[in-house]
Amino acid sequence: MGFFKEKYGLKIKSRTNTTVSVTVSPTNPNYASLGPTAHTLSVAQLVDEIGTSTNDGLSKNEAARRLETCGANVLDGDSGVSALEVFIKQIANALTLVLVAALALSFGVKDWIEGGVIAAVIFLNTTVGFFQEYRAEKTMDSLRQLSSPTAFVIRNGESKPIPSKDVVPGDLVMIKTGDVVCADLRLVSVSNLELSEQLLTGESVPVAKSEETFGKDDLDLPIGDRLNLCYSSTVVTKGRGMGIVVSTGMDTQIGRIAQAINCKKSAQSRVEDLQPFHKRARTKILRWLGLTSGTLLQIKLNKLAYLLLGCAILLIIIVFSVSRFQIDDSVILYGIACAIAIIPEALIAVLTLTMAVGTKRMAKENVIVRKLDALENLGGVTDVCSDKTGTLTLGQMSVRKFWLAGDIDHAVEYIADTAHDALDPGGGVIRTESDNAIVTPGLTHEGFRQAVRIAALCNVATIHKNLKGEWKSTGDPTEVALQVFATKLGIGRPTLTKDSSSEIEPRGRPALGEIIQEKDDESDLRSKADLNDEKRGSPPKRFQLKAEYPFSSDLKRMSTIYWDNEEKQNICLIKGAMERILDLSTSYIPSPKDEPLTSAPLTEAVKDSFLYKAEELASQGLRVIGMGMRILPHADVENLPREAAEMNFTFLALAGIFDPPRPETLGAVRAFKGAGIVVHMLTGDHLTTARAIAESVEIITPDAPKSAVMTAAQFDKLTDKEIDALPELPLVIARCAPETKVRMIHAGKRRGKHLSMSGDGVNDSPALKLAPVGIAMGMAGSDVAKDASDLVLTDDNFDSIRVAVREGRRLFLNIQRFILHLLTTNVAQVVLLIVGLCFVATDGTTSIFPLSPIGVLWVNMLTSSPPAFGLGLESAPSDLMTQPPHSTKDGVFTWPVILDCLSYGIIIGGTCLATFVIIAYGTGNGEFPRECNHALLEGCDSVFRGRSAVFATLIFQTLLYALELKSLNRSMFALTPGRAFYKDLWANQVLLWAVFGGMISVVL
């Protein structure tokens, strides 16, 4: 890989390396002025003006400096979370409406103390609720931004994904099919690149791009005709490319449009909004009330809150009817107390805070929640459908076997040893299997070289050393593995052809004078000589790229067309799924070592022998890639249709690529099985390879039925009725296409299953959108796939799905806990107050309060809400992943929850009533003046003692009940078998201190 070392000019860790500035100083620091003229600047001119490198991009420090100078790459507009909207939500909810009504009634009857307390509660509840919910909304908004479109940039010579908002002018950005362009780019290299610019130009047909420079006369060219530019927010529909960022944020073309829109926003909104006033008002009111916005659970709980508001009104009517509608101050205050008692004031606030904390926890575990609905659905997942490469496996591929196809006696198999660093082409050796002889680069026979050249040239991946001396790569892991293998033999892509990105100089400028050259190794000198010869006008390298047909998940293959300068002919190289390449081949080379140019017809018998060899490699857990080539008689190959190019190949070789399973995958699969969740592997690999990997991670067992493992072709041939007749859905589907994933989801839904589906490509977006839980890959996934998903895995790790499911179950269980706690408290208070209507004063018409309205408010606000939030933070029980998934149809309001709520509420309310009866009637004579509701008069001692006892009894029972809810099926004193109960209580200190604080408040 001396070619790449030439770019640096010096060895890493050399003292003389300090004389080189990594980033070129811009000759035009006014980056905003480059956007309008970028299409008329050559790449070399632009590199010079903007101060960057087409090889290394910007340095990390320079990028940070430009980000601070130019600002984030975002459009001006709404901040995402409106403080006013959150404040209105705090006012327009059932709790506040009831309290406002209670406030009005209290002041109406001139009970200033009661009214003042209620006013203070409204202020406190609104203020605290506003700050808590606003912070929670901001947290969730920031987490959602983590899954916003990302950009693959090259910095310090290393490709890395970063948030689009961190892109700066001068960044070198790589784009591929499915990506949303992050900023305005000047293209420096393209390969069949087409973009949809309908957002800007209105043109529905994708635009083919090129890197050709326009003349100065074309300065005012319409933006749709500037073919060497890509614009922010447009979508790549085909091919790939690389470009230099020339404009970001509001300086982009889409930014200028946004700015023009913002200037006329108010006038335009009045013109465009043609809905009648009453419909617009109704929509806004419903949104403010939380009945049309939020998750399904939030909407359901908001509806419950307003249902309880109706119940509160009904309770007031009951109180008035008991008094025979002889309404005085006492009756009104009693009605207020009953209305307040039935409303769970903190319900929505606790739910929002719990979800915010849950999403934050998941973000720390590399799972970004894009849609809060996913939090509710995760706990009910019954089946997990996952990709293999990079998810179940490490994605660190290496070529282990390379089989040169031929007759049985003349085929040659090579074994590649891999170094600790799979990207290091200098590590490990390549040996022939027959005699274990080490293959020496440069001394291989032509038959082997022409097969390896396919691995190098039908390939868009690159490998290189960064400035730290570490080997890095860009591109698909499969292609990286093939590129490393070819480079080990000295015939990597840079030695065979010239990439357009390597034409631009320089990498950096001398900061203190001439660069001091050091002694380089042999490969460095050889590559430098090649490059210097090229600069002096020597003949170009042997192969020149003419066309590329990118890999398609439907076709399972990729091909490229090159002009061979030595043989003076066009050749088409192809690689892909072995059976697809074999179907397109009509010949093979019987003796590749002795007669590499002599081919023979590919008979069925020879095909069968090749398929047998592929099965043998696949049974070892290797991904099998087939390779072939053909000579093209066509002159105009650049416009040749794919169908015409991909035919009549000569089959040359098989590559066996090993991708080891992640160490944590086996444990995750076992955890899913213990949780009653079925794991399915949907992969593009060969059937035998898929089976071998699935068996190694225990997705299937060696004695699995035949229907457990299928190819996509077999599965797609089945009718829906035949799929439904299968004992179980297939556990492994090989050669899986995006359409197969969609059928899998439909099949699961018909069986009543709740599936999660992972994907990364553009074609996976329908399946991700359709799945109850769509999971996109954050590293390898396209922006279109992420946009269609509910969750994004930032590490593409299968174990992160297990973490997400576990966290989803924990959140669901905690939501049940605090809902049960809040509603049980409300039921207890309603029972206490409604039955308390029987406690009549001596006048025979006035009911005596067993608990005052202020006491009800105190219980709801200070001794019920904090423990409820503590329950929302409860850790997952040790046996959480040994229980079956919950029913998504029932939701949180299952019959056990409803029965517990009623039974515990009646018990707590009953004990409070018994306490009041014992004290008020047991120690007194049961005759109470009607003024006992307001003042401590003679004869009211037993009433006030009874109320105090009821108040203390209700609070202590409510708080102890919160501790008991740490487990829904175990005693508070035996939460974890074999562990002291006080350790479990101490584990959730928020809940524990909320309980202690509530108990102390009784004394105060």
SEDRENGU-309533 format. One record per residue (C-alpha): residue in one letter; x, y, z. Coordinates in pm, whole numbers, padded with zeros to 5 digits, always signed. Layout:
BEGIN
AXYZ;...
***
This chain:
BEGIN
M+00000+00000+00000;G+00282+00236-00079;F+00050+00433-00303;F-00137+00563+00001;K+00181+00633+00194;E+00290+00867-00086;K+00003+01093+00009;Y+00147+01162+00346;G+00499+01221+00221;L+00650+01125+00560;K+00635+00839+00800;I+00409+00869+01098;K+00571+00952+01434;S+00860+01121+01255;R+00999+01443+01400;T+01011+01595+01054;N+00640+01537+01030;T+00592+01841+01249;T+00682+02066+00956;V+00369+01971+00766;S+00041+02151+00824;V-00239+01899+00791;T-00493+02154+00671;V-00433+02389+00381;S-00494+02751+00470;P-00785+02889+00267;T-00704+03165+00022;N-01067+03278+00048;P-01182+03262+00412;N-01521+03407+00310;Y-01679+03067+00256;A-02025+03210+00186;S-01897+03366-00137;L-01793+03028-00282;G-02142+02879-00315;P-02261+03088-00611;T-01937+03034-00808;A-01839+02679-00705;H-01962+02521-01029;T-01720+02737-01231;L-01416+02651-01017;S-01199+02353-01092;V-01148+02110-00808;A-00789+02230-00768;Q-00904+02594-00748;L-01175+02512-00497;V-00936+02309-00281;D-00701+02606-00277;E-00968+02866-00199;I-01158+02675+00068;G-00850+02520+00227;T-00904+02145+00227;S-00768+01821+00082;T-00937+01578-00153;N-00754+01295+00019;D-00758+01375+00390;G-01035+01632+00414;L-01012+01871+00707;S-00831+01807+01032;K-01037+01755+01345;N-00922+02085+01497;E-00984+02283+01180;A-01334+02138+01150;A-01408+02239+01510;R-01278+02590+01441;R-01494+02628+01130;L-01798+02495+01313;E-01752+02769+01572;T-01698+03031+01302;C-01968+02930+01053;G-02221+02789+01296;A-02420+02467+01284;N-02545+02332+00954;V-02912+02386+01033;L-03192+02601+00898;D-03328+02885+01107;G-03679+02830+01230;D-03869+02668+01511;S-03654+02543+01796;G-03849+02219+01808;V-03994+02257+02157;S-04221+02555+02224;A-04217+02681+02583;L-04554+02849+02525;E-04707+02524+02403;V-04577+02334+02705;F-04714+02607+02935;I-05057+02591+02770;K-05056+02214+02816;Q-04998+02264+03186;I-05302+02490+03210;A-05531+02305+02970;N-05552+01973+03152;A-05812+01807+03368;L-05628+01878+03694;T-05594+02249+03641;L-05950+02284+03515;V-06082+02115+03831;L-05858+02324+04054;V-05955+02646+03879;A-06321+02556+03930;A-06248+02475+04295;L-06066+02808+04329;A-06362+02998+04189;L-06607+02820+04419;S-06385+02870+04725;F-06358+03241+04664;G-06727+03249+04578;V-06820+03121+04922;K-06555+03350+05077;D-06340+03067+05208;W-06022+03265+05162;I-05791+03013+05328;E-05917+02725+05114;G-05901+02939+04801;G-05552+03066+04882;V-05423+02712+04928;I-05579+02601+04601;A-05430+02905+04422;A-05088+02818+04564;V-05130+02457+04450;I-05225+02570+04099;F-04919+02796+04082;L-04687+02530+04224;N-04825+02252+04006;T-04813+02462+03690;T-04464+02596+03757;V-04304+02267+03857;G-04492+02078+03585;F-04384+02333+03323;F-04014+02313+03407;Q-04018+01934+03437;E-04207+01875+03114;Y-04013+02140+02924;R-03686+01981+03030;A-03821+01637+02941;E-03937+01757+02598;K-03599+01920+02534;T-03424+01597+02635;M-03635+01389+02399;D-03594+01646+02122;S-03214+01637+02158;L-03219+01258+02154;R-03433+01256+01841;Q-03177+01481+01676;L-02915+01210+01732;S-03100+01003+01473;S-03131+01292+01228;P-02956+01256+00892;T-02586+01183+00924;A-02302+01260+00689;F-02000+01045+00610;V-01704+01279+00602;I-01331+01227+00564;R-01131+01401+00834;N-00764+01340+00902;G-00776+01084+00622;E-01037+00873+00804;S-01402+00832+00705;K-01649+00873+00989;P-02021+00940+01033;I-02112+01268+01201;P-02443+01451+01254;S-02530+01661+00952;K-02545+01970+01171;D-02170+01939+01238;V-02071+01956+00869;V-01863+02264+00781;P-01740+02429+00458;G-01441+02237+00325;D-01554+01899+00457;L-01506+01608+00218;V-01839+01422+00211;M-01919+01080+00065;I-02274+01013-00056;K-02445+00697-00174;T-02787+00569-00274;G-03050+00659-00017;D-02858+00941+00147;V-03004+01284+00204;V-02739+01536+00100;C-02631+01726+00410;A-02510+02052+00248;D-02433+02204-00092;L-02144+02005-00241;R-01904+02054-00531;L-01850+01704-00666;V-01495+01577-00708;S-01578+01218-00807;V-01895+01042-00919;S-02001+00693-01019;N-02343+00666-01184;L-02461+00938-00947;E-02820+01055-00980;L-03019+01274-00741;S-03381+01371-00701;E-03391+01753-00696;Q-03769+01782-00707;L-03762+01970-00378;L-03566+02253-00543;T-03646+02246-00912;G-03980+02066-00926;E-03829+01821-01176;S-03944+01468-01089;V-03684+01291-01305;P-03354+01222-01121;V-03059+01430-01244;A-02735+01260-01350;K-02432+01432-01199;S-02073+01480-01316;E-01759+01645-01185;E-01688+01849-01499;T-01614+02219-01442;F-01827+02486-01609;G-01677+02794-01774;K-01689+03146-01638;D-01961+03229-01888;D-02190+02983-01706;L-02177+03170-01375;D-02552+03245-01384;L-02650+02895-01493;P-02983+02780-01340;I-02926+02567-01033;G-03088+02265-01197;D-02824+02272-01472;R-02522+02290-01242;L-02449+01922-01275;N-02129+01930-01070;L-02318+02048-00760;C-02537+01858-00515;Y-02779+02053-00303;S-02877+02016+00060;S-03188+01807+00132;T-03189+01640-00210;V-03188+01259-00215;V-02940+01027-00385;T-03142+00785-00599;K-02854+00603-00766;G-02477+00560-00753;R-02224+00723-00527;G-02000+01026-00518;M-01773+01251-00319;G-01783+01626-00286;I-01648+01927-00103;V-01893+02126+00109;V-01925+02479-00026;S-02232+02604+00164;T-02401+02508+00490;G-02709+02613+00684;M-02888+02919+00559;D-02623+02975+00289;T-02740+02665+00099;Q-02994+02686-00180;I-03261+02532+00043;G-03162+02781+00315;R-03218+03074+00085;I-03563+02941+00002;A-03638+02897+00372;Q-03527+03253+00439;A-03756+03386+00168;I-04045+03182+00307;N-03985+03307+00661;C-04003+03667+00544;K-04355+03609+00415;K-04461+03344+00661;S-04745+03525+00832;A-04899+03655+00510;Q-04857+03323+00333;S-05010+03127+00621;R-05319+03346+00603;V-05353+03284+00232;E-05283+02911+00239;D-05492+02815+00542;L-05837+02791+00383;Q-05998+02585+00659;P-06300+02737+00832;F-06226+02912+01160;H-06421+02664+01373;K-06225+02369+01232;R-05891+02540+01290;A-05994+02634+01641;R-06112+02279+01714;T-05783+02134+01586;K-05575+02365+01802;I-05787+02306+02113;L-05767+01927+02074;R-05392+01951+02027;W-05351+02172+02334;L-05566+01934+02535;G-05337+01648+02430;L-05613+01453+02253;T-05452+01449+01908;S-05079+01477+01980;G-04836+01247+02157;T-04812+00871+02171;L-05110+00637+02183;L-05056+00586+02555;Q-05032+00960+02621;I-05354+01020+02425;K-05522+00734+02609;L-05420+00873+02948;N-05527+01223+02848;K-05869+01082+02756;L-05876+00904+03092;A-05800+01233+03266;Y-06091+01406+03094;L-06315+01108+03167;L-06223+01150+03531;L-06305+01518+03495;G-06654+01412+03394;C-06663+01179+03693;A-06560+01471+03915;I-06858+01670+03791;L-07077+01367+03857;L-06943+01341+04212;I-07026+01708+04272;I-07381+01638+04155;I-07399+01341+04393;V-07285+01559+04682;F-07542+01824+04591;S-07819+01564+04561;V-07740+01414+04902;S-07790+01761+05049;R-08120+01776+04858;F-07969+02063+04658;Q-07977+02286+04962;I-07636+02417+04865;D-07439+02619+05111;D-07070+02680+05172;S-07013+02342+05334;V-07181+02150+05052;I-06979+02336+04791;L-06651+02270+04970;Y-06740+01903+05012;G-06814+01884+04640;I-06479+02048+04569;A-06303+01790+04785;C-06469+01500+04598;A-06387+01650+04259;I-06023+01700+04351;A-06000+01349+04497;I-06075+01168+04172;I-05821+01348+03955;P-05467+01196+03935;E-05290+01529+03912;A-04941+01401+03829;L-05036+01129+03581;I-04934+01294+03253;A-04634+01472+03403;V-04497+01149+03554;L-04551+00967+03225;T-04361+01234+03029;L-04073+01235+03276;T-04054+00856+03282;M-04039+00837+02903;A-03775+01110+02890;V-03555+00928+03140;G-03613+00602+02951;T-03508+00750+02617;K-03198+00898+02779;R-03103+00562+02925;M-03151+00394+02589;A-02934+00657+02420;K-02652+00564+02658;E-02699+00203+02542;N-02663+00306+02174;V-03038+00303+02100;I-03193+00627+01977;V-03571+00653+02008;R-03715+00841+01712;K-04081+00776+01793;L-04209+00743+02148;D-04465+00486+02031;A-04173+00244+02015;L-04130+00262+02392;E-04483+00128+02434;N-04441-00138+02164;L-04101-00275+02265;G-04229-00453+02573;G-04478-00648+02362;V-04233-00767+02095;T-04279-01140+02031;D-04041-01181+01734;V-03714-01010+01646;C-03617-01010+01278;S-03254-00914+01228;D-02996-00878+00956;K-02680-01084+00989;T-02388-00883+00860;G-02269-00621+01105;T-02561-00685+01342;L-02540-01047+01447;T-02179-01046+01329;L-01892-00804+01383;G-01884-00678+01025;Q-01503-00716+01033;M-01470-00937+00731;S-01163-01107+00594;V-01107-01342+00302;R-01025-01687+00443;K-01052-01897+00126;F-01005-01812-00241;W-01091-02089-00487;L-00973-02057-00846;A-01242-02232-01048;G-01142-02505-01291;D-01164-02877-01359;I-01139-03100-01054;D-00769-03171-01105;H-00675-02815-01197;A-00878-02597-00957;V-00658-02424-00699;E-00759-02326-00347;Y-00578-02059-00146;I-00596-02000+00230;A-00544-01652+00374;D-00418-01609+00728;T-00552-01297+00895;A-00355-01066+01121;H-00494-00922+01445;D-00594-00616+01242;A-00810-00745+00957;L-00747-00423+00763;D-00367-00457+00765;P-00261-00590+00422;G+00087-00654+00557;G-00035-00900+00820;G-00085-01271+00756;V+00015-01474+00454;I-00161-01650+00168;R-00090-02020+00114;T-00200-02283-00133;E-00406-02553+00035;S-00251-02843-00157;D+00112-02799-00051;N+00089-02517+00209;A+00331-02310-00001;I+00336-01938+00073;V+00231-01719-00218;T+00481-01443-00292;P+00329-01115-00418;G+00441-01039-00771;L+00527-01403-00851;T+00174-01536-00895;H+00051-01686-01220;E-00178-01498-01457;G-00483-01714-01384;F-00469-01615-01017;R-00395-01250-01094;Q-00686-01204-01332;A-00927-01343-01071;V-00783-01124-00795;R-00805-00821-01023;I-01183-00865-01019;A-01175-00846-00639;A-00976-00522-00663;L-01147-00348-00956;C-01510-00455-00916;N-01496-00279-00585;V-01549+00072-00449;A-01391+00023-00106;T-01060+00179-00005;I-00806+00107+00266;H-00536+00343+00386;K-00338+00452+00687;N-00451+00759+00875;L-00219+01016+01027;K-00182+00800+01339;G-00053+00507+01139;E-00374+00307+01183;W-00534+00120+00896;K-00877+00255+00808;S-01129+00173+00540;T-01422+00318+00354;G-01696+00117+00190;D-01888-00204+00243;P-01713-00457+00474;T-01734-00730+00209;E-01558-00514-00047;V-01304-00399+00211;A-01212-00763+00278;L-01163-00828-00095;Q-00957-00510-00131;V-00731-00611+00157;F-00682-00956+00001;A-00588-00807-00336;T-00353-00558-00171;K-00172-00840+00008;L-00081-00972-00335;G+00038-00632-00455;I-00250-00579-00696;G-00485-00357-00501;R-00704-00107-00682;P-00457+00188-00661;T-00193-00015-00851;L-00435-00095-01133;T-00639+00216-01193;K-00647+00582-01104;D-00926+00718-00885;S-01045+01065-00968;S-00997+01173-00610;S-00624+01103-00628;E-00563+01353-00905;I-00567+01660-00685;E-00265+01795-00503;P-00162+01871-00239;R-00229+01700+00090;G-00078+01980+00294;R+00170+02264+00275;P+00512+02294+00432;A+00481+02517+00733;L+00852+02580+00793;G+01017+02509+00460;E+01090+02209+00246;I+00980+01867+00368;I+01267+01650+00481;Q+01241+01314+00311;E+01315+01000+00505;K+01407+00654+00397;D+01098+00460+00290;D+01039+00094+00258;E+01041-00080-00078;S+00667-00065-00132;D+00664+00310-00059;L+00938+00375-00314;R+00768+00161-00576;S+00438+00348-00534;K+00611+00685-00534;A+00794+00599-00852;D+00466+00501-01015;L+00304+00826-00911;N+00598+01039-01017;D+00608+00868-01357;E+00245+00949-01395;K+00307+01315-01315;R+00585+01328-01576;G+00336+01222-01842;S+00405+00848-01843;P+00137+00615-01981;P-00168+00586-01760;K-00229+00283-01546;R-00352-00030-01711;F-00724+00001-01639;Q-00955+00297-01687;L-01306+00291-01539;K-01578+00341-01798;A-01900+00241-01621;E-02024+00099-01296;Y-02344-00086-01215;P-02375-00063-00834;F-02470-00348-00607;S-02843-00408-00588;S-03010-00596-00304;D-03258-00728-00560;L-03000-00847-00815;K-02737-00947-00555;R-02450-00842-00779;M-02229-00554-00893;S-02034-00503-01213;T-01785-00257-01360;I-01654-00189-01710;Y-01288-00096-01767;W-01074-00013-02065;D-00763-00233-02064;N-00473-00024-02198;E-00251-00328-02249;E-00497-00550-02433;K-00677-00254-02595;Q-01023-00384-02513;N-01317-00324-02283;I-01377-00580-02010;C-01672-00626-01778;L-01602-00756-01428;I-01875-00892-01202;K-01904-01019-00848;G-02196-01111-00625;A-02405-01400-00500;M-02248-01716-00634;E-02562-01860-00794;R-02647-01526-00958;I-02302-01504-01117;L-02317-01866-01223;D-02654-01807-01393;L-02496-01526-01598;S-02191-01733-01696;T-02156-01944-02008;S-01792-02053-01984;Y-01507-02124-01744;I-01132-02181-01754;P-01056-02554-01713;S-00688-02503-01620;P-00645-02152-01474;K-00284-02208-01367;D-00146-02355-01691;E-00380-02210-01955;P-00543-01897-01805;L-00668-01770-02141;T-00833-02090-02261;S-01202-02120-02176;A-01456-02397-02221;P-01838-02411-02219;L-01993-02421-01874;T-02186-02750-01869;E-02441-02853-01609;A-02193-03102-01464;V-01933-02830-01417;K-02196-02600-01266;D-02288-02870-01018;S-01924-02910-00916;F-01894-02534-00863;L-02215-02532-00658;Y-02083-02821-00450;K-01766-02624-00376;A-01972-02319-00281;E-02176-02534-00042;E-01855-02665+00111;L-01727-02312+00176;A-02064-02193+00302;S-02087-02484+00548;Q-01776-02341+00714;G-01969-02021+00789;L-01807-01830+00502;R-01990-01578+00286;V-01936-01701-00069;I-01879-01446-00346;G-01867-01549-00710;M-01654-01365-00970;G-01650-01354-01346;M-01540-01144-01643;R-01608-01099-02012;I-01465-00904-02305;L-01709-00648-02441;P-01729-00603-02819;H-01929-00282-02776;A-01763+00051-02850;D-02002+00276-02657;V-01976+00095-02323;E-02052+00404-02113;N-02415+00401-02230;L-02453+00025-02237;P-02766-00099-02056;R-02698-00317-01756;E-02885-00611-01906;A-02663-00604-02214;A-02343-00587-02011;E-02424-00854-01755;M-02434-01167-01971;N-02208-01440-02115;F-01943-01422-01841;T-01649-01652-01788;F-01672-01782-01431;L-01333-01745-01260;A-01336-01781-00883;L-01505-01807-00546;A-01405-01603-00241;G-01494-01731+00106;I-01525-01437+00347;F-01546-01490+00720;D-01742-01252+00941;P-01727-01374+01301;P-02041-01346+01518;R-02028-01077+01781;P-01924-01220+02119;E-02244-01088+02278;T-02480-01225+02009;L-02509-01575+02156;G-02600-01437+02499;A-02855-01200+02343;V-03023-01483+02148;R-03042-01694+02464;A-03187-01398+02654;F-03455-01352+02388;K-03545-01720+02402;G-03572-01702+02781;A-03805-01403+02739;G-04035-01592+02504;I-03915-01399+02201;V-03835-01576+01874;V-03529-01458+01680;H-03535-01466+01300;M-03233-01404+01079;L-03306-01247+00741;T-02985-01227+00541;G-02863-01189+00187;D-02611-01469+00235;H-02609-01817+00085;L-02845-02066+00249;T-02567-02285+00386;T-02372-01987+00520;A-02685-01854+00688;R-02756-02194+00845;A-02399-02226+00976;I-02404-01881+01139;A-02756-01933+01276;E-02650-02262+01436;S-02339-02101+01588;V-02550-01841+01769;E-02832-02088+01848;I-03102-01924+01640;I-03168-02273+01509;T-03064-02613+01638;P-02901-02884+01423;D-03227-03081+01427;A-03444-02784+01322;P-03726-02875+01080;K-03687-02806+00712;S-03936-02518+00721;A-03719-02335+00975;V-03462-02246+00708;M-03568-02119+00367;T-03445-01909+00082;A-03636-01597-00010;A-03735-01762-00338;Q-03893-02054-00152;F-04073-01827+00094;D-04200-01590-00175;K-04340-01879-00380;L-04572-01974-00094;T-04920-01827-00088;D-05044-01649+00224;K-05255-01954+00302;E-04953-02184+00275;I-04745-01954+00497;D-05021-01950+00758;A-05028-02332+00746;L-04660-02357+00844;P-04603-02470+01205;E-04394-02159+01267;L-04255-01877+01059;P-03905-01953+00919;L-03623-01878+01161;V-03373-01818+00881;I-03440-01672+00537;A-03138-01663+00305;R-03093-01446-00004;C-03353-01221+00151;A-03494-00937-00058;P-03672-00628+00083;E-04008-00759-00043;T-03954-01075+00161;K-03930-00868+00479;V-04266-00707+00402;R-04428-01048+00353;M-04271-01164+00681;I-04432-00875+00869;H-04774-00942+00714;A-04742-01311+00799;G-04653-01227+01159;K-04947-00989+01194;R-05187-01256+01070;R-05058-01483+01347;G-05107-01210+01607;K-04734-01159+01651;H-04569-00829+01736;L-04252-00810+01525;S-03949-00587+01525;M-03768-00555+01193;S-03418-00424+01132;G-03284-00286+00805;D-03036-00043+00656;G-03107+00008+00287;V-03346+00232+00098;N-03546-00073-00006;D-03589-00172+00358;S-03788+00142+00438;P-04132-00010+00353;A-04067-00298+00594;L-03938-00063+00865;K-04244+00159+00825;L-04483-00137+00832;A-04327-00317+01129;P-04467-00246+01477;V-04108-00166+01576;G-03877-00065+01289;I-03507-00060+01375;A-03256+00112+01145;M-02880+00078+01155;G-02706+00400+01253;M-02364+00324+01105;A-02447+00137+00784;G-02804+00259+00741;S-02926+00504+00482;D-03105+00823+00583;V-03423+00701+00416;A-03421+00387+00631;K-03360+00589+00948;D-03646+00821+00863;A-03883+00524+00830;S-03773+00361+01156;D-03883+00389+01518;L-03540+00317+01668;V-03185+00367+01544;L-02894+00154+01667;T-02586+00374+01675;D-02355+00071+01701;D-02545-00168+01465;N-02519-00429+01742;F-02775-00706+01784;D-02730-00696+02161;S-02854-00336+02154;I-03192-00472+02039;R-03199-00690+02352;V-03119-00382+02561;A-03399-00190+02388;V-03653-00467+02448;R-03548-00494+02812;E-03577-00119+02859;G-03916-00121+02684;R-04039-00387+02923;R-03904-00194+03221;L-04079+00124+03111;F-04406-00060+03051;L-04390-00221+03396;N-04304+00111+03562;I-04591+00286+03384;Q-04823+00019+03520;R-04675+00073+03867;F-04724+00447+03889;I-05066+00439+03720;L-05171+00177+03972;H-05037+00388+04258;L-05199+00715+04148;L-05539+00567+04061;T-05552+00353+04375;T-05496+00667+04581;N-05780+00839+04395;V-06014+00542+04445;A-05932+00539+04817;Q-06012+00910+04852;V-06336+00881+04655;V-06448+00587+04869;L-06359+00782+05182;L-06544+01099+05080;I-06851+00946+04916;V-06916+00705+05202;G-06829+00992+05434;L-07149+01163+05321;C-07315+00941+05581;F-07144+01137+05859;V-07415+01396+05913;A-07406+01692+06151;T-07671+01753+06412;D-07876+01964+06170;G-07947+01648+05971;T-07850+01799+05633;T-07481+01889+05650;S-07220+01617+05594;I-06904+01626+05804;F-06572+01605+05616;P-06368+01296+05707;L-06089+01467+05510;S-06072+01836+05419;P-06013+01961+05060;I-05671+02087+05168;G-05591+01740+05296;V-05694+01590+04961;L-05465+01833+04778;W-05180+01755+05016;V-05212+01381+04959;N-05234+01414+04582;M-04959+01668+04532;L-04699+01601+04800;T-04738+01241+04911;S-04861+01068+04596;S-04686+01236+04304;P-04320+01207+04418;P-04346+00832+04492;A-04518+00786+04155;F-04220+00944+03981;G-03989+00725+04190;L-04180+00419+04068;G-04121+00541+03713;L-03745+00517+03778;E-03758+00166+03923;S-03490-00068+03791;A-03581-00378+03594;P-03640-00686+03813;S-03392-00968+03772;D-03654-01195+03618;L-03788-00940+03369;M-03637-01119+03068;T-03770-01455+03180;Q-04133-01348+03146;P-04337-01365+02825;P-04414-01046+02628;H-04717-00851+02744;S-05028-00822+02531;T-05026-00514+02312;K-05405-00529+02282;D-05466-00487+02654;G-05202-00219+02704;V-05128-00100+03057;F-05489-00135+03173;T-05497-00511+03213;W-05759-00679+03429;P-05508-00749+03709;V-05420-00377+03716;I-05788-00274+03721;L-05875-00524+03995;D-05572-00425+04203;C-05662-00061+04167;L-06019-00117+04286;S-05941-00369+04560;Y-05649-00178+04714;G-05835+00150+04678;I-06141+00013+04859;I-05923-00140+05133;I-05728+00185+05191;G-06047+00391+05181;G-06222+00143+05413;T-05944+00152+05673;C-05952+00532+05667;L-06329+00524+05722;A-06287+00278+06006;T-06027+00507+06162;F-06263+00804+06148;V-06554+00605+06290;I-06347+00467+06578;I-06216+00809+06680;A-06513+01033+06598;Y-06782+00799+06722;G-06587+00576+06958;T-06443+00855+07169;G-06726+01104+07108;N-07103+01092+07114;G-07145+01117+06736;E-07315+01457+06756;F-07126+01723+06563;P-07216+02086+06501;R-07232+02176+06132;E-06959+02436+06188;C-06704+02155+06247;N-06621+02168+05877;H-06477+02519+05924;A-06377+02586+06281;L-06271+02408+06598;L-06575+02474+06816;E-06703+02301+07123;G-06798+01945+07036;C-06570+01930+06733;D-06262+01783+06909;S-06335+01425+06804;V-06401+01533+06444;F-06064+01706+06411;R-05884+01417+06582;G-06058+01181+06342;R-05954+01387+06041;S-05594+01397+06161;A-05593+01022+06208;V-05750+00969+05865;F-05495+01204+05710;A-05204+01015+05868;T-05355+00674+05791;L-05415+00763+05425;I-05063+00902+05377;F-04886+00613+05548;Q-05085+00354+05355;T-05027+00537+05027;L-04653+00559+05085;L-04615+00199+05202;Y-04823+00090+04902;A-04568+00266+04678;L-04291+00052+04830;E-04502-00259+04785;L-04541-00175+04415;K-04168-00226+04361;S-04290-00572+04264;L-04638-00659+04142;N-04612-01024+04245;R-04370-01038+04540;S-04372-00907+04894;M-04182-00591+04978;F-03974-00802+05218;A-03878-01060+04954;L-03822-00860+04636;T-03511-01051+04530;P-03465-01408+04656;G-03149-01443+04862;R-03102-01069+04903;A-03180-00851+05204;F-03493-00645+05135;Y-03338-00318+05257;K-03081-00339+04977;D-03362-00347+04723;L-03530-00052+04893;W-03204+00145+04891;A-03150+00072+04519;N-03420+00326+04424;Q-03328+00622+04640;V-03568+00860+04464;L-03861+00642+04572;L-03719+00579+04919;W-03661+00946+05002;A-04000+01039+04853;V-04160+00791+05097;F-03956+00916+05393;G-04029+01277+05302;G-04401+01206+05283;M-04397+01039+05625;I-04210+01330+05779;S-04468+01569+05631;V-04737+01404+05845;V-04551+01499+06159;L-04493+01852+06039;
***
